[in-house]
Amino acid sequence: MNLGLDANLTHTLHHDDPDRFWCLVPAEPGQRPAAAALLAFNQELGRIPQQVTQPMAGFIRLEWWREAIAEARAGRPRHHPVAGVLPLIQAAGLGDASLVAMVDARERELDERPMADLGELLAHARATAGLLQESLAAVAGGDPVRARRIGTGYGLMGILRATGHLAARGQILLPDDLLRRHGVGRDALLAGKPGPGLAEVAAMVALAARDELRGLRPLRGEPATPLLLITRHQLRMLDRLDHDPFAAATIGRPPLLALRLLVLQGLRV
């Protein structure tokens, strides 16, 4: 697929965010470069919490991106592979307020306070994965409200699938009140030995993800549709794994996804 971007950037996007890469397939060819640039921007922001050892260093990097957005708007994009494609996103009609909101949302991942409850986790998923999908609809087509719901559901499932990876880095995003209610100690979770109560917590987060997707059907030509199919498959597989979020890391995409999209939507690749 020709995205009109640097080959290295395209390769990184496909390698590091393969689920969302499928969202580029339904987009019109002329919309794909801006959509891919937006995904690359999100990737860059998402890596920041993993690249720093102190929150302040992460806050500084996020401020760098706020400045990069303003400079790109002024016609002076910074010499950085992702900052250099910000004008593509801006030219596609996405306002800088949305880009800055994507930056702002990542501050929560630098905060060492636990997620207080499911409501806070849901808000975080909406502000990150949900807003990304809504913004993608703005540059590549689709209903933004529907897209945000799909993105939020995918984001919640992504947090479950990343539980083991995050725990290994000393980070927990699951709701603190649910962990305490089901007898899951934070130290035990960080050590990878949380006990059976973790499945109950995961089941409640998965239910919130299902609620976001409730009543939604795949649509022809919609960039969010591949993510809808992927998330529903991952939720079904989580059920089969008895809601073990550590095992959920191995869940991939549904079999024959490409064929289903081609048959269902008649997409141009």
Stockholm file with secondary structure:
# STOCKHOLM 1.0

chainA/1-269         MNLGLDANLTHTLHHDDPDRFWCLVPAEPGQRPAAAALLAFNQELGRIPQQVTQPMAGFIRLEWWREAIAEARAGRPRHHPVAGVLPLIQAAGLGDASLVAMVDARERELDERPMADLGELLAHARATAGLLQESLAAVAGGDPVRARRIGTGYGLMGILRATGHLAARGQILLPDDLLRRHGVGRDALLAGKPGPGLAEVAAMVALAARDELRGLRPLRGEPATPLLLITRHQLRMLDRLDHDPFAAATIGRPPLLALRLLVLQGLRV
#=GR chainA/1-269 SS CCCSSCHHHHHHHHHHCHHHHGGGSSSCGGGHHHHHHHHHHHHHHHHHHHHCSSHHHHHHHHHHHHHHHHHHHTTCCCSSTTGGGHHHHHHTTCCHHHHHHHHHHGGGGGCCSCCCSHHHHHHHHIIIIIHHHHHHHHHHCSCHHHHHHHHHHHHHHHHHHTHHHHHHTTCCCSCHHHHHHTTCCHHHHHTTCCCTHHHHHHHHHHHHHHHHHTTCCCCTTCTTHHHHHHHHHHHHHHHHTTTCTTGGGGCCCCTTHHHHHHHHHCCCC
#=GC SS_cons         CCCSSCHHHHHHHHHHCHHHHGGGSSSCGGGHHHHHHHHHHHHHHHHHHHHCSSHHHHHHHHHHHHHHHHHHHTTCCCSSTTGGGHHHHHHTTCCHHHHHHHHHHGGGGGCCSCCCSHHHHHHHHIIIIIHHHHHHHHHHCSCHHHHHHHHHHHHHHHHHHTHHHHHHTTCCCSCHHHHHHTTCCHHHHHTTCCCTHHHHHHHHHHHHHHHHHTTCCCCTTCTTHHHHHHHHHHHHHHHHTTTCTTGGGGCCCCTTHHHHHHHHHCCCC
//
